[in-house]
């Protein structure tokens, strides 16, 4: 099975759409805002991938689940000397 490389623009479109909702957005609402010509299930996979990568946070369960951007630290982590 050959995996196709997913365009970065698909992930960016989803994160930009989520940015419009600082308190979180349901998947149904996200579908109305995101501008991707992809099947619903494909967008679900992309959102799930962003959650697994820690880019998005999911809150709630089933239809009430909301997605929001993960907190971004103000400064990069520093190296610890041993």
HELIX and SHEET records of a PDB file:
HELIX    1   1 UNK A    8  UNK A   19  1                                  12    
HELIX    2   2 UNK A   27  UNK A   33  1                                   7    
HELIX    3   3 UNK A   40  UNK A   52  1                                  13    
HELIX    4   4 UNK A   62  UNK A   64  5                                   3    
SHEET    1   A 3 UNK A  25  UNK A  26  0                                        
SHEET    2   A 3 UNK A  66  UNK A  69 -1                                        
SHEET    3   A 3 UNK A  56  UNK A  59 -1                                        
END                                                                             
